[in-house]
Amino acid sequence: MTNPVPGLNIRITGPFDQAEVNLSTFTGPLVVSIPNDAELFPKGKVYVILGPNSDAPAWEGAQIDAGEWQKDTEQYQRRSNLKLEVPKQDLLRFKNQTTLLRYKAQSESNMQIISEPISLTITT
């Protein structure tokens, strides 16, 4: 099972979801928007990963809670309009390369749902 590609604060083009960041002009950070129709675990976490292998990513971003506790219903509810960041400094590691950007949703029991990738070209 996969989730839809994320949104970015840079333009995504092409039939195969591609984006390019020029680090000499990009002020950063790269903002990754999680689609509201993405399947997340309300008690779990969500975070950005970079690299060709989603099982062993070259870079993992900070994890944020995918949901919030609702006192009135006594249940976790998925948060909407989630945004994650990839600092410009961390993109430097991938300069002059093309890599894959995805987000990963992870449950408390380590079940995972990974998004479809965006092919991200990082230039200087």
N, CA, C and O atoms as a GROMACS GRO file, in nm:
protein
  496
    1MET      N    1   0.084  -0.117   0.000
    1MET     CA    2   0.000   0.000   0.000
    1MET      C    3   0.089   0.124   0.000
    1MET      O    4   0.188   0.131   0.073
    2THR      N    5   0.052   0.222  -0.084
    2THR     CA    6   0.128   0.347  -0.088
    2THR      C    7   0.033   0.466  -0.077
    2THR      O    8  -0.085   0.457  -0.108
    3ASN      N    9   0.090   0.574  -0.032
    3ASN     CA   10   0.018   0.700  -0.021
    3ASN      C   11   0.049   0.787  -0.142
    3ASN      O   12   0.148   0.761  -0.212
    4PRO      N   13  -0.033   0.889  -0.170
    4PRO     CA   14  -0.006   0.979  -0.281
    4PRO      C   15   0.120   1.063  -0.258
    4PRO      O   16   0.164   1.079  -0.144
    5VAL      N   17   0.176   1.115  -0.366
    5VAL     CA   18   0.296   1.198  -0.355
    5VAL      C   19   0.265   1.322  -0.271
    5VAL      O   20   0.151   1.368  -0.267
    6PRO      N   21   0.366   1.373  -0.203
    6PRO     CA   22   0.346   1.495  -0.124
    6PRO      C   23   0.345   1.618  -0.213
    6PRO      O   24   0.383   1.613  -0.330
    7GLY      N   25   0.302   1.728  -0.156
    7GLY     CA   26   0.317   1.857  -0.220
    7GLY      C   27   0.449   1.918  -0.174
    7GLY      O   28   0.500   1.883  -0.068
    8LEU      N   29   0.502   2.010  -0.253
    8LEU     CA   30   0.626   2.078  -0.218
    8LEU      C   31   0.608   2.228  -0.236
    8LEU      O   32   0.516   2.272  -0.303
    9ASN      N   33   0.697   2.306  -0.175
    9ASN     CA   34   0.696   2.450  -0.194
    9ASN      C   35   0.776   2.491  -0.317
    9ASN      O   36   0.810   2.609  -0.334
   10ILE      N   37   0.808   2.394  -0.403
   10ILE     CA   38   0.867   2.418  -0.534
   10ILE      C   39   0.780   2.346  -0.635
   10ILE      O   40   0.699   2.260  -0.599
   11ARG      N   41   0.797   2.380  -0.761
   11ARG     CA   42   0.712   2.324  -0.867
   11ARG      C   43   0.742   2.177  -0.892
   11ARG      O   44   0.858   2.136  -0.900
   12ILE      N   45   0.637   2.098  -0.904
   12ILE     CA   46   0.647   1.957  -0.942
   12ILE      C   47   0.599   1.947  -1.086
   12ILE      O   48   0.493   1.998  -1.120
   13THR      N   49   0.679   1.881  -1.171
   13THR     CA   50   0.648   1.875  -1.313
   13THR      C   51   0.648   1.731  -1.363
   13THR      O   52   0.682   1.637  -1.291
   14GLY      N   53   0.609   1.719  -1.489
   14GLY     CA   54   0.620   1.592  -1.561
   14GLY      C   55   0.518   1.488  -1.522
   14GLY      O   56   0.453   1.497  -1.418
   15PRO      N   57   0.506   1.390  -1.607
   15PRO     CA   58   0.411   1.282  -1.580
   15PRO      C   59   0.459   1.189  -1.468
   15PRO      O   60   0.381   1.109  -1.417
   16PHE      N   61   0.586   1.199  -1.431
   16PHE     CA   62   0.642   1.111  -1.330
   16PHE      C   63   0.685   1.186  -1.205
   16PHE      O   64   0.781   1.145  -1.139
   17ASP      N   65   0.617   1.295  -1.172
   17ASP     CA   66   0.641   1.371  -1.048
   17ASP      C   67   0.789   1.398  -1.025
   17ASP      O   68   0.858   1.326  -0.952
   18GLN      N   69   0.836   1.504  -1.089
   18GLN     CA   70   0.975   1.546  -1.078
   18GLN      C   71   0.981   1.689  -1.026
   18GLN      O   72   0.891   1.769  -1.049
   19ALA      N   73   1.089   1.718  -0.954
   19ALA     CA   74   1.112   1.854  -0.905
   19ALA      C   75   1.261   1.881  -0.906
   19ALA      O   76   1.343   1.789  -0.899
   20GLU      N   77   1.295   2.009  -0.913
   20GLU     CA   78   1.436   2.047  -0.912
   20GLU      C   79   1.456   2.164  -0.817
   20GLU      O   80   1.375   2.257  -0.812
   21VAL      N   81   1.565   2.156  -0.741
   21VAL     CA   82   1.601   2.260  -0.646
   21VAL      C   83   1.743   2.306  -0.682
   21VAL      O   84   1.835   2.224  -0.689
   22ASN      N   85   1.760   2.437  -0.704
   22ASN     CA   86   1.892   2.493  -0.727
   22ASN      C   87   1.936   2.557  -0.596
   22ASN      O   88   1.882   2.660  -0.556
   23LEU      N   89   2.032   2.497  -0.530
   23LEU     CA   90   2.073   2.542  -0.398
   23LEU      C   91   2.136   2.680  -0.397
   23LEU      O   92   2.140   2.746  -0.293
   24SER      N   93   2.186   2.726  -0.512
   24SER     CA   94   2.248   2.859  -0.515
   24SER      C   95   2.143   2.970  -0.505
   24SER      O   96   2.176   3.082  -0.466
   25THR      N   97   2.018   2.941  -0.541
   25THR     CA   98   1.913   3.041  -0.534
   25THR      C   99   1.803   3.006  -0.434
   25THR      O  100   1.723   3.093  -0.397
   26PHE      N  101   1.798   2.882  -0.390
   26PHE     CA  102   1.693   2.836  -0.299
   26PHE      C  103   1.726   2.883  -0.158
   26PHE      O  104   1.836   2.861  -0.108
   27THR      N  105   1.628   2.948  -0.093
   27THR     CA  106   1.653   2.998   0.042
   27THR      C  107   1.616   2.895   0.149
   27THR      O  108   1.658   2.907   0.263
   28GLY      N  109   1.538   2.793   0.111
   28GLY     CA  110   1.505   2.683   0.201
   28GLY      C  111   1.421   2.726   0.318
   28GLY      O  112   1.404   2.846   0.340
   29PRO      N  113   1.368   2.636   0.393
   29PRO     CA  114   1.377   2.490   0.377
   29PRO      C  115   1.280   2.441   0.270
   29PRO      O  116   1.192   2.515   0.225
   30LEU      N  117   1.297   2.315   0.229
   30LEU     CA  118   1.202   2.250   0.141
   30LEU      C  119   1.083   2.207   0.227
   30LEU      O  120   1.099   2.128   0.320
   31VAL      N  121   0.965   2.259   0.196
   31VAL     CA  122   0.846   2.228   0.274
   31VAL      C  123   0.769   2.116   0.203
   31VAL      O  124   0.736   2.127   0.085
   32VAL      N  125   0.742   2.010   0.277
   32VAL     CA  126   0.673   1.892   0.224
   32VAL      C  127   0.533   1.889   0.288
   32VAL      O  128   0.519   1.881   0.410
   33SER      N  129   0.431   1.894   0.203
   33SER     CA  130   0.292   1.893   0.250
   33SER      C  131   0.235   1.752   0.232
   33SER      O  132   0.240   1.695   0.124
   34ILE      N  133   0.180   1.699   0.340
   34ILE     CA  134   0.119   1.566   0.336
   34ILE      C  135  -0.026   1.583   0.290
   34ILE      O  136  -0.102   1.658   0.351
   35PRO      N  137  -0.065   1.514   0.182
   35PRO     CA  138  -0.204   1.527   0.134
   35PRO      C  139  -0.304   1.484   0.242
   35PRO      O  140  -0.280   1.388   0.315
   36ASN      N  141  -0.415   1.555   0.250
   36ASN     CA  142  -0.515   1.522   0.350
   36ASN      C  143  -0.582   1.388   0.325
   36ASN      O  144  -0.643   1.331   0.415
   37ASP      N  145  -0.570   1.335   0.202
   37ASP     CA  146  -0.626   1.203   0.174
   37ASP      C  147  -0.526   1.090   0.195
   37ASP      O  148  -0.556   0.974   0.168
   38ALA      N  149  -0.406   1.124   0.243
   38ALA     CA  150  -0.306   1.020   0.273
   38ALA      C  151  -0.352   0.938   0.392
   38ALA      O  152  -0.413   0.989   0.486
   39GLU      N  153  -0.323   0.809   0.386
   39GLU     CA  154  -0.358   0.722   0.497
   39GLU      C  155  -0.246   0.726   0.601
   39GLU      O  156  -0.133   0.684   0.575
   40LEU      N  157  -0.279   0.778   0.718
   40LEU     CA  158  -0.184   0.789   0.828
   40LEU      C  159  -0.240   0.715   0.949
   40LEU      O  160  -0.360   0.687   0.955
   41PHE      N  161  -0.154   0.685   1.043
   41PHE     CA  162  -0.196   0.622   1.168
   41PHE      C  163  -0.216   0.733   1.271
   41PHE      O  164  -0.119   0.798   1.308
   42PRO      N  165  -0.339   0.756   1.317
   42PRO     CA  166  -0.365   0.868   1.409
   42PRO      C  167  -0.277   0.867   1.534
   42PRO      O  168  -0.244   0.973   1.588
   43LYS      N  169  -0.238   0.748   1.582
   43LYS     CA  170  -0.150   0.742   1.700
   43LYS      C  171  -0.004   0.732   1.658
   43LYS      O  172   0.083   0.716   1.744
   44GLY      N  173   0.024   0.742   1.529
   44GLY     CA  174   0.160   0.722   1.479
   44GLY      C  175   0.233   0.851   1.447
   44GLY      O  176   0.195   0.959   1.491
   45LYS      N  177   0.337   0.835   1.371
   45LYS     CA  178   0.425   0.944   1.330
   45LYS      C  179   0.430   0.951   1.178
   45LYS      O  180   0.394   0.856   1.109
   46VAL      N  181   0.475   1.065   1.127
   46VAL     CA  182   0.499   1.082   0.984
   46VAL      C  183   0.627   1.162   0.969
   46VAL      O  184   0.655   1.252   1.048
   47TYR      N  185   0.706   1.128   0.865
   47TYR     CA  186   0.833   1.197   0.842
   47TYR      C  187   0.877   1.181   0.698
   47TYR      O  188   0.830   1.091   0.627
   48VAL      N  189   0.968   1.268   0.654
   48VAL     CA  190   1.021   1.268   0.518
   48VAL      C  191   1.143   1.177   0.512
   48VAL      O  192   1.222   1.170   0.606
   49ILE      N  193   1.158   1.107   0.399
   49ILE     CA  194   1.279   1.030   0.374
   49ILE      C  195   1.333   1.065   0.236
   49ILE      O  196   1.258   1.097   0.144
   50LEU      N  197   1.464   1.060   0.223
   50LEU     CA  198   1.532   1.082   0.096
   50LEU      C  199   1.621   0.964   0.067
   50LEU      O  200   1.683   0.907   0.157
   51GLY      N  201   1.627   0.927  -0.061
   51GLY     CA  202   1.714   0.818  -0.103
   51GLY      C  203   1.638   0.717  -0.186
   51GLY      O  204   1.515   0.713  -0.183
   52PRO      N  205   1.711   0.636  -0.261
   52PRO     CA  206   1.646   0.540  -0.350
   52PRO      C  207   1.579   0.423  -0.278
   52PRO      O  208   1.484   0.364  -0.330
   53ASN      N  209   1.626   0.391  -0.160
   53ASN     CA  210   1.575   0.274  -0.087
   53ASN      C  211   1.488   0.321   0.030
   53ASN      O  212   1.538   0.377   0.127
   54SER      N  213   1.358   0.298   0.019
   54SER     CA  214   1.268   0.345   0.125
   54SER      C  215   1.283   0.264   0.254
   54SER      O  216   1.244   0.311   0.361
   55ASP      N  217   1.339   0.144   0.245
   55ASP     CA  218   1.360   0.063   0.365
   55ASP      C  219   1.486   0.104   0.442
   55ASP      O  220   1.496   0.084   0.562
   56ALA      N  221   1.581   0.162   0.371
   56ALA     CA  222   1.705   0.210   0.433
   56ALA      C  223   1.739   0.346   0.371
   56ALA      O  224   1.832   0.357   0.292
   57PRO      N  225   1.661   0.450   0.407
   57PRO     CA  226   1.681   0.581   0.344
   57PRO      C  227   1.817   0.642   0.377
   57PRO      O  228   1.876   0.616   0.481
   58ALA      N  229   1.864   0.725   0.284
   58ALA     CA  230   1.990   0.796   0.305
   58ALA      C  231   1.973   0.909   0.406
   58ALA      O  232   2.070   0.949   0.471
   59TRP      N  233   1.850   0.960   0.420
   59TRP     CA  234   1.821   1.068   0.514
   59TRP      C  235   1.679   1.054   0.565
   59TRP      O  236   1.588   1.021   0.488
   60GLU      N  237   1.659   1.078   0.694
   60GLU     CA  238   1.526   1.079   0.756
   60GLU      C  239   1.507   1.212   0.828
   60GLU      O  240   1.595   1.258   0.900
   61GLY      N  241   1.391   1.272   0.807
   61GLY     CA  242   1.359   1.396   0.874
   61GLY      C  243   1.301   1.373   1.012
   61GLY      O  244   1.281   1.260   1.056
   62ALA      N  245   1.274   1.483   1.078
   62ALA     CA  246   1.214   1.478   1.212
   62ALA      C  247   1.074   1.418   1.203
   62ALA      O  248   1.000   1.446   1.109
   63GLN      N  249   1.040   1.337   1.301
   63GLN     CA  250   0.909   1.274   1.306
   63GLN      C  251   0.811   1.366   1.379
   63GLN      O  252   0.843   1.426   1.482
   64ILE      N  253   0.690   1.376   1.323
   64ILE     CA  254   0.585   1.453   1.390
   64ILE      C  255   0.465   1.361   1.413
   64ILE      O  256   0.448   1.261   1.344
   65ASP      N  257   0.383   1.397   1.510
   65ASP     CA  258   0.263   1.320   1.539
   65ASP      C  259   0.164   1.335   1.424
   65ASP      O  260   0.139   1.446   1.376
   66ALA      N  261   0.107   1.224   1.381
   66ALA     CA  262   0.008   1.226   1.274
   66ALA      C  263  -0.131   1.259   1.327
   66ALA      O  264  -0.219   1.296   1.249
   67GLY      N  265  -0.151   1.246   1.457
   67GLY     CA  266  -0.283   1.272   1.515
   67GLY      C  267  -0.274   1.341   1.649
   67GLY      O  268  -0.166   1.361   1.704
   68GLU      N  269  -0.392   1.377   1.699
   68GLU     CA  270  -0.402   1.443   1.830
   68GLU      C  271  -0.509   1.374   1.912
   68GLU      O  272  -0.608   1.324   1.858
   69TRP      N  273  -0.489   1.371   2.041
   69TRP     CA  274  -0.586   1.314   2.133
   69TRP      C  275  -0.704   1.410   2.146
   69TRP      O  276  -0.687   1.529   2.171
   70GLN      N  277  -0.824   1.356   2.128
   70GLN     CA  278  -0.946   1.434   2.142
   70GLN      C  279  -1.015   1.395   2.272
   70GLN      O  280  -1.064   1.283   2.286
   71LYS      N  281  -1.018   1.488   2.367
   71LYS     CA  282  -1.078   1.459   2.498
   71LYS      C  283  -1.226   1.423   2.487
   71LYS      O  284  -1.274   1.333   2.556
   72ASP      N  285  -1.296   1.494   2.400
   72ASP     CA  286  -1.441   1.471   2.392
   72ASP      C  287  -1.478   1.332   2.340
   72ASP      O  288  -1.578   1.274   2.382
   73THR      N  289  -1.398   1.279   2.247
   73THR     CA  290  -1.426   1.146   2.192
   73THR      C  291  -1.338   1.038   2.255
   73THR      O  292  -1.362   0.919   2.237
   74GLU      N  293  -1.235   1.082   2.329
   74GLU     CA  294  -1.137   0.991   2.388
   74GLU      C  295  -1.073   0.900   2.284
   74GLU      O  296  -1.055   0.781   2.306
   75GLN      N  297  -1.040   0.960   2.171
   75GLN     CA  298  -0.973   0.890   2.062
   75GLN      C  299  -0.874   0.984   1.996
   75GLN      O  300  -0.883   1.106   2.006
   76TYR      N  301  -0.777   0.922   1.926
   76TYR     CA  302  -0.686   1.002   1.845
   76TYR      C  303  -0.755   1.034   1.713
   76TYR      O  304  -0.825   0.951   1.656
   77GLN      N  305  -0.733   1.158   1.666
   77GLN     CA  306  -0.788   1.200   1.538
   77GLN      C  307  -0.672   1.248   1.451
   77GLN      O  308  -0.585   1.321   1.496
   78ARG      N  309  -0.673   1.206   1.326
   78ARG     CA  310  -0.568   1.244   1.233
   78ARG      C  311  -0.567   1.396   1.216
   78ARG      O  312  -0.672   1.459   1.201
   79ARG      N  313  -0.447   1.453   1.218
   79ARG     CA  314  -0.432   1.596   1.195
   79ARG      C  315  -0.436   1.622   1.044
   79ARG      O  316  -0.395   1.538   0.965
   80SER      N  317  -0.486   1.738   1.006
   80SER     CA  318  -0.489   1.774   0.864
   80SER      C  319  -0.387   1.884   0.837
   80SER      O  320  -0.336   1.948   0.929
   81ASN      N  321  -0.359   1.903   0.709
   81ASN     CA  322  -0.266   2.007   0.663
   81ASN      C  323  -0.128   1.994   0.727
   81ASN      O  324  -0.068   2.093   0.769
   82LEU      N  325  -0.080   1.871   0.734
   82LEU     CA  326   0.053   1.847   0.794
   82LEU      C  327   0.163   1.894   0.699
   82LEU      O  328   0.157   1.873   0.578
   83LYS      N  329   0.262   1.959   0.758
   83LYS     CA  330   0.378   2.006   0.681
   83LYS      C  331   0.504   1.963   0.753
   83LYS      O  332   0.515   1.972   0.875
   84LEU      N  333   0.600   1.917   0.673
   84LEU     CA  334   0.731   1.876   0.723
   84LEU      C  335   0.836   1.957   0.649
   84LEU      O  336   0.809   2.012   0.542
   85GLU      N  337   0.956   1.966   0.704
   85GLU     CA  338   1.061   2.044   0.641
   85GLU      C  339   1.187   1.962   0.621
   85GLU      O  340   1.224   1.878   0.704
   86VAL      N  341   1.253   1.991   0.508
   86VAL     CA  342   1.388   1.939   0.483
   86VAL      C  343   1.478   2.062   0.480
   86VAL      O  344   1.470   2.141   0.386
   87PRO      N  345   1.563   2.079   0.581
   87PRO     CA  346   1.650   2.198   0.584
   87PRO      C  347   1.743   2.203   0.462
   87PRO      O  348   1.790   2.100   0.414
   88LYS      N  349   1.767   2.324   0.415
   88LYS     CA  350   1.856   2.342   0.300
   88LYS      C  351   1.991   2.275   0.326
   88LYS      O  352   2.049   2.214   0.236
   89GLN      N  353   2.041   2.287   0.447
   89GLN     CA  354   2.170   2.227   0.483
   89GLN      C  355   2.170   2.076   0.459
   89GLN      O  356   2.272   2.019   0.417
   90ASP      N  357   2.058   2.010   0.485
   90ASP     CA  358   2.051   1.866   0.464
   90ASP      C  359   2.042   1.830   0.317
   90ASP      O  360   2.081   1.720   0.277
   91LEU      N  361   1.990   1.921   0.234
   91LEU     CA  362   1.987   1.897   0.090
   91LEU      C  363   2.127   1.900   0.029
   91LEU      O  364   2.151   1.838  -0.074
   92LEU      N  365   2.219   1.973   0.093
   92LEU     CA  366   2.357   1.982   0.043
   92LEU      C  367   2.422   1.845   0.028
   92LEU      O  368   2.506   1.824  -0.060
   93ARG      N  369   2.383   1.754   0.112
   93ARG     CA  370   2.437   1.616   0.106
   93ARG      C  371   2.408   1.551  -0.030
   93ARG      O  372   2.480   1.460  -0.071
   94PHE      N  373   2.304   1.597  -0.097
   94PHE     CA  374   2.261   1.538  -0.224
   94PHE      C  375   2.289   1.628  -0.344
   94PHE      O  376   2.233   1.609  -0.451
   95LYS      N  377   2.377   1.729  -0.325
   95LYS     CA  378   2.401   1.824  -0.434
   95LYS      C  379   2.454   1.753  -0.558
   95LYS      O  380   2.531   1.657  -0.551
   96ASN      N  381   2.408   1.804  -0.672
   96ASN     CA  382   2.442   1.750  -0.804
   96ASN      C  383   2.401   1.604  -0.820
   96ASN      O  384   2.468   1.526  -0.887
   97GLN      N  385   2.289   1.570  -0.757
   97GLN     CA  386   2.235   1.434  -0.766
   97GLN      C  387   2.084   1.441  -0.786
   97GLN      O  388   2.021   1.544  -0.763
   98THR      N  389   2.030   1.330  -0.829
   98THR     CA  390   1.886   1.311  -0.830
   98THR      C  391   1.856   1.200  -0.731
   98THR      O  392   1.917   1.093  -0.736
   99THR      N  393   1.764   1.225  -0.642
   99THR     CA  394   1.727   1.128  -0.541
   99THR      C  395   1.574   1.122  -0.532
   99THR      O  396   1.505   1.200  -0.597
  100LEU      N  397   1.524   1.031  -0.454
  100LEU     CA  398   1.379   1.018  -0.436
  100LEU      C  399   1.338   1.075  -0.302
  100LEU      O  400   1.402   1.050  -0.200
  101LEU      N  401   1.229   1.151  -0.304
  101LEU     CA  402   1.172   1.208  -0.182
  101LEU      C  403   1.037   1.141  -0.159
  101LEU      O  404   0.954   1.133  -0.250
  102ARG      N  405   1.017   1.094  -0.037
  102ARG     CA  406   0.890   1.032   0.003
  102ARG      C  407   0.861   1.074   0.146
  102ARG      O  408   0.945   1.132   0.214
  103TYR      N  409   0.739   1.042   0.192
  103TYR     CA  410   0.710   1.051   0.334
  103TYR      C  411   0.667   0.914   0.380
  103TYR      O  412   0.615   0.833   0.304
  104LYS      N  413   0.691   0.890   0.507
  104LYS     CA  414   0.661   0.759   0.565
  104LYS      C  415   0.570   0.779   0.685
  104LYS      O  416   0.598   0.861   0.772
  105ALA      N  417   0.460   0.704   0.687
  105ALA     CA  418   0.370   0.702   0.802
  105ALA      C  419   0.401   0.574   0.880
  105ALA      O  420   0.411   0.466   0.822
  106GLN      N  421   0.416   0.588   1.011
  106GLN     CA  422   0.455   0.473   1.093
  106GLN      C  423   0.364   0.464   1.215
  106GLN      O  424   0.341   0.563   1.285
  107SER      N  425   0.312   0.342   1.239
  107SER     CA  426   0.225   0.320   1.354
  107SER      C  427   0.308   0.293   1.478
  107SER      O  428   0.430   0.279   1.471
  108GLU      N  429   0.241   0.286   1.591
  108GLU     CA  430   0.310   0.252   1.717
  108GLU      C  431   0.374   0.114   1.711
  108GLU      O  432   0.475   0.090   1.776
  109SER      N  433   0.315   0.024   1.632
  109SER     CA  434   0.367  -0.113   1.622
  109SER      C  435   0.462  -0.129   1.502
  109SER      O  436   0.490  -0.240   1.459
  110ASN      N  437   0.509  -0.015   1.447
  110ASN     CA  438   0.606  -0.010   1.338
  110ASN      C  439   0.550  -0.054   1.203
  110ASN      O  440   0.628  -0.081   1.111
  111MET      N  441   0.419  -0.062   1.187
  111MET     CA  442   0.362  -0.078   1.053
  111MET      C  443   0.390   0.051   0.977
  111MET      O  444   0.386   0.159   1.035
  112GLN      N  445   0.418   0.038   0.847
  112GLN     CA  446   0.455   0.157   0.769
  112GLN      C  447   0.375   0.166   0.640
  112GLN      O  448   0.342   0.064   0.578
  113ILE      N  449   0.345   0.288   0.601
  113ILE     CA  450   0.289   0.318   0.470
  113ILE      C  451   0.378   0.426   0.411
  113ILE      O  452   0.398   0.531   0.472
  114ILE      N  453   0.430   0.399   0.292
  114ILE     CA  454   0.524   0.491   0.228
  114ILE      C  455   0.455   0.554   0.108
  114ILE      O  456   0.376   0.489   0.039
  115SER      N  457   0.485   0.680   0.083
  115SER     CA  458   0.423   0.750  -0.029
  115SER      C  459   0.490   0.712  -0.162
  115SER      O  460   0.599   0.656  -0.166
  116GLU      N  461   0.421   0.746  -0.268
  116GLU     CA  462   0.482   0.742  -0.400
  116GLU      C  463   0.594   0.846  -0.400
  116GLU      O  464   0.583   0.947  -0.330
  117PRO      N  465   0.701   0.823  -0.477
  117PRO     CA  466   0.815   0.916  -0.472
  117PRO      C  467   0.802   1.035  -0.566
  117PRO      O  468   0.728   1.033  -0.665
  118ILE      N  469   0.877   1.137  -0.532
  118ILE     CA  470   0.905   1.247  -0.623
  118ILE      C  471   1.054   1.237  -0.655
  118ILE      O  472   1.137   1.224  -0.565
  119SER      N  473   1.087   1.245  -0.784
  119SER     CA  474   1.226   1.245  -0.826
  119SER      C  475   1.278   1.388  -0.808
  119SER      O  476   1.236   1.479  -0.879
  120LEU      N  477   1.369   1.406  -0.714
  120LEU     CA  478   1.418   1.538  -0.676
  120LEU      C  479   1.562   1.555  -0.724
  120LEU      O  480   1.652   1.484  -0.679
  121THR      N  481   1.582   1.651  -0.816
  121THR     CA  482   1.715   1.683  -0.863
  121THR      C  483   1.765   1.804  -0.788
  121THR      O  484   1.697   1.907  -0.783
  122ILE      N  485   1.884   1.793  -0.730
  122ILE     CA  486   1.941   1.899  -0.648
  122ILE      C  487   2.068   1.949  -0.717
  122ILE      O  488   2.165   1.875  -0.732
  123THR      N  489   2.065   2.075  -0.759
  123THR     CA  490   2.178   2.134  -0.830
  123THR      C  491   2.236   2.248  -0.747
  123THR      O  492   2.176   2.295  -0.651
  124THR      N  493   2.358   2.292  -0.788
  124THR     CA  494   2.421   2.406  -0.720
  124THR      C  495   2.454   2.515  -0.818
  124THR      O  496   2.508   2.619  -0.780
   0.00000   0.00000   0.00000
